[in-house]
Structure formats: C-alpha cells, structure tokens
C-alpha cells in the first residue's frame, strides 16, 4: 500500500474512533457542531479514498 493511502487510512480510522468517543460521550465534544455523523461521514470518505488510492497504484495486472 502506498504511503499516502496508509496515511489516509490512519486518519480515517482516527475519525471513526473520535465518532465512537463522541457517541459514548466519554469526553465533551471538541466543538458542538462536530457531531458523530460528521466524524463517521469523514471517516467513510477517507477510507473510500484509501481504497481508491491503493487500487489505483497499478499494482494489479
């Protein structure tokens, strides 16, 4: 997997973790407008981007 794809995947995973923390209300939200749906939406976009970058490298013949 490429470096950019790995970084994007790690950031997507962190966004999903922050979404779970927001749902469980472990800590107060960072900003009131950043609700759990924002974090999960961002995680989905980043993780789909990771898949696209990993496949688009031309590693498959």
C-alpha positions in Angstrom: 0.0 0.0 0.0 1.3 3.5 -0.8 2.3 5.9 1.8 -0.5 8.4 1.1 -3.0 5.6 1.2 -1.7 4.4 4.6 -1.8 8.0 6.0 -5.3 8.5 4.7 -6.4 5.1 6.2 -4.9 6.0 9.6 -6.7 9.4 9.6 -9.9 7.7 8.6 -9.6 5.2 11.4 -8.9 8.1 13.9 -12.0 9.9 12.7 -14.1 6.7 13.3 -12.6 6.4 16.8 -13.5 10.1 17.5 -17.0 9.4 16.3 -17.4 6.5 18.7 -16.0 8.6 21.6 -18.5 11.3 20.7 -21.4 8.9 20.7 -20.5 7.4 24.0 -19.9 10.9 25.4 -16.6 9.9 27.0 -15.3 13.4 26.7 -17.2 16.6 25.9 -17.4 17.3 22.1 -14.5 19.3 20.7 -17.0 21.6 19.1 -20.7 21.4 19.4 -21.3 21.4 15.6 -19.0 18.4 15.1 -21.5 15.6 15.9 -20.9 11.9 15.5 -22.4 11.9 12.0 -19.8 14.4 10.8 -16.9 12.2 12.1 -18.4 9.0 10.6 -19.0 10.7 7.3 -15.5 12.0 7.2 -14.2 8.5 8.1 -16.2 6.9 5.3 -14.9 9.4 2.7 -11.3 9.0 3.9 -11.5 5.2 4.0 -13.0 5.0 0.5 -10.2 7.3 -0.7 -7.7 4.9 0.8 -9.2 2.0 -1.2 -9.1 4.1 -4.4 -5.5 5.1 -3.8 -4.4 1.5 -3.1 -6.1 0.1 -6.1 -5.2 3.0 -8.4 -1.4 2.5 -8.0 -1.4 0.0 -10.9 -0.3 -3.0 -8.8 -2.9 -5.3 -10.3 -2.1 -6.7 -13.8 
